[in-house]
Amino acid sequence: MSSKEIIQNALKLSPQEKLLIVDSILQSLDEPDKNLETIWAEESAKRLKAFREGKIKGIPYDELDFV
C-alpha cells in the first residue's frame, strides 16, 4: 500500500481513530536511535582528544554568537 493510499484510508476514519494513528506515529518518531548514545560518546571522546592534543581550540562562552 502506498503512502497516498494510507492517507486516503486514514482520512475516512473517525476523529478518535485518526488521533490514535497520529499519536502512534508521533510516538514512534520520538523513540531515540539506539545507537545514538554510542555515536555521541565516540564523537565527544574524539573531540576531547583533539582538544587536548591542540588540534582544535575551544571558543570562550562570551564569544559565542547565539541566534
C-alpha positions in Angstrom: 0.0 0.0 0.0 1.4 3.4 -0.9 1.6 6.4 1.4 -1.1 8.1 -0.7 -3.4 5.1 -0.2 -2.7 5.1 3.5 -3.6 8.8 3.8 -6.8 8.4 1.8 -7.9 5.5 4.0 -6.9 7.3 7.2 -9.0 10.3 6.2 -12.1 8.1 6.2 -11.6 7.2 9.9 -13.4 8.7 12.8 -11.6 11.5 14.7 -10.8 9.2 17.5 -9.2 6.6 15.2 -7.3 9.4 13.4 -6.0 10.6 16.8 -4.9 7.1 17.7 -2.9 6.8 14.4 -1.3 10.2 14.7 -0.4 9.6 18.3 1.2 6.3 17.4 3.2 7.8 14.6 4.4 10.7 16.7 5.5 8.3 19.5 7.5 6.2 17.0 9.3 9.4 15.9 10.2 10.3 19.5 12.0 7.0 20.0 15.7 7.7 20.0 18.1 5.8 17.8 19.5 3.1 20.0 23.0 3.7 18.5 22.8 7.5 19.0 24.2 7.5 22.6 27.2 5.4 21.4 27.7 7.6 18.4 27.7 10.7 20.5 30.0 9.2 23.2 32.5 8.3 20.5 32.3 11.7 18.8 32.7 13.6 22.1 35.8 11.4 23.0 37.3 12.2 19.6 36.7 15.9 20.1 38.1 15.9 23.6 41.2 14.1 22.5 41.7 16.5 19.6 41.3 19.5 22.0 43.8 18.1 24.5 46.3 17.4 21.7 45.9 21.0 20.5 44.4 20.0 17.1 41.3 22.1 17.8 40.7 25.1 20.0 37.7 26.0 22.2 35.6 29.1 21.9 35.1 31.2 25.0 31.5 31.3 26.1 31.3 35.1 25.8 32.4 34.9 22.2 29.6 32.5 21.1 27.1 34.0 18.8 23.7 32.6 19.7 21.0 33.2 17.1 
